[in-house]
Amino acid sequence: MSDVTRLLERWNAGDAAAMPELLAAVYDELRRVADRVMRLERQEHTLQPTALVNEVYVKFAGLRDLKLENRRHFYGAAAEAMRRILVDHARQRRAQKRGGPHAIHVSLDDVPEEQLAAIQGVDVERLDQALNGLRAIAPEKAAVVDLRYFAGLSIEDTADVLGVSRATVVRHWSFARAWLFREMESPEGR
């Protein structure tokens, strides 16, 4: 049993000290994930990776009723929290800039996976809408996106967290990417 699972068991049993210990234990990993996610954002983004992790910490620390069953559930919740924070931040920015510059829509179908990290300016709001659509029809594929894109997990780690084979993750990731790219490029999304 991993340290994450042990700390989650303590948290679920009512030990208030377990969540700060858990977050301290995974802070460096969450910071690396946040750094990777923020590199995908526009260059002038005002939210820094450390601030993103701190906001995740605040969200988790403030939720006494949050029941996280295992490592999979924790990383899924962390990915969801990061996504929510980025979407909220993008919405606030757009509300402040009324009619500001529109995000550049880029087709990612032809981009090799190893080059995805170099792409900047993803419209987080549009991605959120598309991901919610995917979640409605294929929640297992949306879970792969959450863990790969927002939590920054490798294919192997995603397979481990979800309890599926590497091949299943590869298939789900490939389908989800194609589906999300098509949705984000649709005229309704522009």
C-alpha positions as CSV (number, residue, x, y, z in Angstrom):
1,M,0.0,0.0,0.0
2,S,1.4,3.4,-1.0
3,D,2.0,6.3,1.3
4,V,-0.7,8.2,-0.6
5,T,-3.2,5.4,0.1
6,R,-2.3,5.3,3.8
7,L,-2.7,9.0,4.2
8,L,-6.0,8.9,2.4
9,E,-7.2,6.2,4.7
10,R,-6.2,8.4,7.7
11,W,-8.0,11.4,6.1
12,N,-11.2,9.3,5.5
13,A,-11.1,8.1,9.1
14,G,-11.2,11.7,10.3
15,D,-7.6,12.5,10.9
16,A,-7.4,16.2,10.0
17,A,-3.6,16.1,10.0
18,A,-3.5,13.6,7.1
19,M,-4.4,16.0,4.3
20,P,-1.6,18.5,5.0
21,E,0.8,15.5,5.3
22,L,-0.6,14.1,2.0
23,L,-0.2,17.4,0.2
24,A,3.3,17.8,1.5
25,A,4.2,14.3,0.4
26,V,3.0,14.9,-3.2
27,Y,3.8,18.6,-3.4
28,D,6.9,18.2,-5.6
29,E,5.0,16.0,-8.0
30,L,2.0,18.3,-8.1
31,R,4.4,21.2,-8.7
32,R,6.0,19.4,-11.7
33,V,2.6,18.7,-13.1
34,A,1.5,22.4,-12.6
35,D,4.7,23.5,-14.3
36,R,4.0,21.3,-17.2
37,V,0.4,22.4,-17.4
38,M,1.3,26.1,-17.2
39,R,3.8,25.7,-20.0
40,L,0.9,24.8,-22.2
41,E,-0.9,28.0,-21.3
42,R,-0.3,31.4,-23.0
43,Q,3.0,33.0,-22.2
44,E,1.6,36.0,-20.5
45,H,-0.5,33.9,-18.1
46,T,-0.6,35.5,-14.7
47,L,-1.0,32.3,-12.7
48,Q,2.2,30.6,-11.8
49,P,2.7,26.9,-11.1
50,T,3.3,27.4,-7.4
51,A,0.1,29.4,-7.2
52,L,-1.8,26.7,-9.0
53,V,-0.6,24.0,-6.6
54,N,-1.4,26.3,-3.6
55,E,-4.9,26.8,-4.9
56,V,-5.3,23.0,-5.2
57,Y,-4.0,22.8,-1.6
58,V,-6.6,25.3,-0.4
59,K,-9.4,23.5,-2.2
60,F,-8.4,20.2,-0.7
61,A,-7.6,21.5,2.8
62,G,-11.0,23.2,3.0
63,L,-13.0,20.1,2.1
64,R,-13.6,18.1,5.2
65,D,-16.2,15.9,3.5
66,L,-14.0,15.1,0.6
67,K,-13.7,11.3,0.5
68,L,-10.7,10.2,-1.6
69,E,-10.6,6.4,-1.8
70,N,-7.2,5.7,-3.3
71,R,-4.3,7.1,-5.3
72,R,-6.4,7.0,-8.5
73,H,-9.1,9.1,-6.9
74,F,-6.6,11.6,-5.4
75,Y,-4.9,12.3,-8.7
76,G,-8.2,12.4,-10.5
77,A,-9.4,15.0,-8.0
78,A,-6.2,17.0,-8.2
79,A,-6.4,17.0,-12.1
80,E,-10.0,18.1,-11.8
81,A,-9.1,20.9,-9.3
82,M,-6.3,22.2,-11.6
83,R,-8.7,22.2,-14.5
84,R,-11.4,24.0,-12.6
85,I,-8.8,26.6,-11.4
86,L,-7.5,27.2,-14.9
87,V,-11.0,27.5,-16.3
88,D,-12.1,29.9,-13.6
89,H,-8.9,32.0,-14.1
90,A,-9.6,32.1,-17.9
91,R,-13.2,33.2,-17.4
92,Q,-12.1,35.9,-15.0
93,R,-9.5,37.1,-17.4
94,R,-12.0,37.2,-20.3
95,A,-14.6,39.0,-18.2
96,Q,-12.0,41.7,-17.4
97,K,-11.0,42.1,-21.0
98,R,-14.4,42.0,-22.7
99,G,-13.8,41.4,-26.3
100,G,-10.1,40.9,-25.8
101,P,-8.0,38.8,-28.2
102,H,-9.6,35.5,-29.1
103,A,-7.6,32.4,-28.4
104,I,-5.9,31.0,-31.5
105,H,-7.5,27.7,-32.5
106,V,-4.9,25.3,-33.7
107,S,-5.4,21.9,-35.2
108,L,-3.5,19.4,-33.2
109,D,-4.4,16.3,-35.2
110,D,-1.0,16.3,-37.1
111,V,1.2,17.3,-34.1
112,P,3.2,14.4,-32.7
113,E,2.5,13.7,-29.0
114,E,6.1,14.6,-28.0
115,Q,5.6,18.1,-29.4
116,L,2.3,18.8,-27.6
117,A,4.2,20.4,-24.7
118,A,5.5,23.1,-27.0
119,I,2.1,24.2,-28.0
120,Q,0.9,27.3,-26.2
121,G,-2.4,29.2,-26.0
122,V,-4.9,26.4,-25.5
123,D,-8.3,27.8,-25.0
124,V,-8.9,26.3,-21.6
125,E,-12.6,27.3,-21.5
126,R,-13.2,25.6,-24.9
127,L,-11.2,22.5,-23.8
128,D,-13.4,22.4,-20.6
129,Q,-16.6,22.5,-22.7
130,A,-15.3,19.8,-25.0
131,L,-14.0,17.6,-22.2
132,N,-17.4,17.9,-20.4
133,G,-19.0,16.7,-23.7
134,L,-16.6,13.8,-23.9
135,R,-17.3,12.9,-20.2
136,A,-21.0,12.7,-21.0
137,I,-20.5,10.0,-23.7
138,A,-17.2,8.3,-22.6
139,P,-16.3,9.0,-19.0
140,E,-13.4,6.5,-19.1
141,K,-11.8,8.4,-22.0
142,A,-12.3,11.7,-20.2
143,A,-10.6,10.3,-17.1
144,V,-7.5,9.5,-19.3
145,V,-7.5,13.1,-20.5
146,D,-7.7,14.4,-16.9
147,L,-4.8,12.3,-15.8
148,R,-2.6,12.7,-18.9
149,Y,-3.2,16.4,-19.6
150,F,-4.1,18.0,-16.3
151,A,-2.3,15.7,-13.9
152,G,0.7,15.1,-16.3
153,L,0.8,11.4,-15.8
154,S,2.6,9.1,-18.2
155,I,0.7,6.4,-20.1
156,E,2.1,3.8,-17.7
157,D,1.2,5.8,-14.6
158,T,-2.3,6.5,-16.0
159,A,-2.8,2.8,-16.6
160,D,-1.7,2.1,-13.1
161,V,-4.0,4.7,-11.6
162,L,-7.0,3.6,-13.6
163,G,-6.3,-0.1,-13.2
164,V,-6.3,-0.8,-16.9
165,S,-3.7,-1.9,-19.4
166,R,-1.3,0.4,-21.2
167,A,-2.9,-0.5,-24.5
168,T,-6.3,0.6,-23.2
169,V,-4.9,4.0,-22.1
170,V,-3.2,4.4,-25.5
171,R,-6.5,3.7,-27.3
172,H,-8.5,6.0,-25.0
173,W,-5.9,8.8,-25.3
174,S,-5.9,8.5,-29.1
175,F,-9.7,8.6,-29.3
176,A,-10.1,11.4,-26.7
177,R,-7.5,13.6,-28.4
178,A,-9.1,13.2,-31.8
179,W,-12.6,13.8,-30.4
180,L,-11.5,16.8,-28.4
181,F,-9.6,18.4,-31.3
182,R,-12.6,17.9,-33.6
183,E,-14.9,19.5,-30.9
184,M,-12.6,22.4,-30.3
185,E,-12.3,23.1,-34.0
186,S,-16.1,23.0,-34.7
187,P,-17.8,26.2,-35.8
188,E,-19.8,26.3,-32.5
189,G,-16.5,26.5,-30.6
190,R,-15.1,29.4,-32.6
